[in-house]
Amino acid sequence: MKRAMPRAKNCFYCGTDNADGLNLTYYFEENRISTKFTPDRKYKASESFMSPGVILGAVIEAMAWVPTCIMQKPVISLGVEVRTFKPVPVDTSLNITAEAVSVNPWLSEVKAEVKDDEGNMFYTIKGKFTVTPTEFLDLYEHYPENYCYTDNQI
């Protein structure tokens, strides 16, 4: 069952109160996180192409949710490896999918991809994550007790 993820108020990616953010809704289903969006033109790198930084940030956010949902603990990134196939043209609707390769508290591996509606690949990403050290937990906005999803079923 596909479920909407909790959203923080001020997050650049999913924040409901961040006027400059992307206002994305991420969905969890079977150890996979997904979202779909068309980046606003204000995030373009040139007249023809979108900024890869904004897109890849949205991907890393999706990737971090995967082990967070599975383990019910927030994680931080240890690093990502990005393969670029081609730049994203302005006004392209993007589909981001991230899924677990392996998950445990010390080292979780996640893979992700960014495609358009026709299936054209723009990026593949591999990432490593670890559970957030307890001394940093106060820096996070408070999420529901169940990190994995809200009650919004799709």
Secondary structure, 3 states (H helix, E strand, C coil): CCEECCCCCCCCCCCCCCCCCCCCCCEEECCEEEEEECCCHHHECCCCEECHHHHHHHHHHHHHHHHHHHHCCCEEEEEEEEEECCCCECCCCEEEEEEEEECCCCCEEEEEEEEECCCCEEEEEEEEEEECCHHHHHHCCCCCCCCCCCCCEC
